[in-house]
Amino acid sequence: MLGAVIGDMVGSVYEWDNRKSKDFSPFFHARSHPTDDSVLTIAVADVLLNKRSPVHAFKDWGRRYPESGWGGHFKRWLFSDETAPYGSFGNGAAMRVSPTALVGKTLDETLASARRVTEITHDHPEGIKGATATAHAIFLAYEGVELAEIRAVIQEAYGYDLERTVDGIRPGYKFDVTCQGSVPEALICVFEGTGFEDAIRNAISIGGDSDTLAAIAGGFAEARFGIPPEIAAEAWHRLPPDMRGILETLYKNTHRPPPVR
């Protein structure tokens, strides 16, 4: 979960750059900051921790941070009285679900939670598929399942092509905010990663919607690798107190290992 927030922060300064390289320094830019991806990840954690309605939690957290880079459809929903979903299959469905795998004690519980926090806005089948595939991969990584098995399970269950490489994706990849055009790519960045930071760099290096790609990758990378202490410390420092409070409380109440290894 903190991994998703870190991916979002690191990717926040590259979203419109169409960056095609892993070679950027420093890892956290001076302007790296939490965007809408982090806000909604925290909102999902709040739902799970405090048994809040997803609609109320999303609108509460979203309105606390009105200038976070909201997508057009979500922004209209967020600042209206509307509570019905709007058929989205955007990758916002996947960037926010990592807390469901962090607290889920079983795969069924995790996937049910992922659907619940997704279908309130992203009720298109591709949106739900992207969210559940992401949560599924993260859960399996937390459970210590071998990488090759995770890849095979996600390919079979969701029909994503995960046999590609980052180098193969990078040259022709363009900005894509759909689940079907970003979830498999983000997962591949972690399958191929050699560590937490490398997985995030992979996600940013393919260009496109960098903060969301890296947020999706970051949740999975945290479960697979853990987070280096210096990276975790920098992320905590950059988060506002209300977000830190939710994160700290959730980690204290989960059966998963702490995010720093």
Phi, psi and omega in degrees: 000309172300328178300321178295319179296318178297315178303317178299312181300310183296321180283347187300330184269357184244005190303324184253010186272343187051047183295139182233037180209145174276351188271083173226148184212141357283174179299309172266114174289158178302330181263005179299132186206158175289136178248198179303329180298315178293318182302315182283331172297317176296320179298319177297318177301319178298319177302312184288322184285318188248009178054042178275156171295132178304320180299311182294319180295317180297316181291324177298303183293321180297321180283340173292329184234070188291340183253045186262004179090039182294141171293156187302310182296316180294321181297319177297317178296316185299317186260021176245179174269003182292139176237354181278151176291167185231024170074024185283146169238027179289159184287356170300338177296324187267331186289344189254358192267356184305326178299334181294325178281334178292320185259344182294128180274340176225163178296317180300318179296318180298311182293324177295318178295319179298317178297317183299317182276355179263313191289351177291339176231310187262074185266005173292144180306324180290328176293314179294321178298315180298319180292314183289325176298318179296311179298321180298312180298317181296316179301313181297322178295318176299327181281358177081018179291140180300147185301317181298324179289320177301314180303313182295318181296313182292320177299314183291318185285328189239352176076016178279144175274104182251016180269356179285170177244162176299316179297329178284328180284317193307310188300319185257002184283137180234167181306123184213118183259010178275154174299314185293340180257007180218330181297309179299323179296317179296320179295319178301323179300330177276319176306322183270349184291151177260354180183178183301307182298320181297321179297319178294317178298321175304313184297320180288329187288345180274357180082188176085213185281074196299317183294321181284319174303315182287330176293316178298313179297323185295321177296319179291318181296323177300315181293326182280317190247340198077180183238128177304140185305319183292328178288317178299317182298318179295321179294315178303319182298328185270354181270142174291157187303322183292324177290317178300321182299316179295314180299312182299316181293320181295316180297327178291339185250017179250156177272359181279159176294156178298158187287349182258127177228000000 
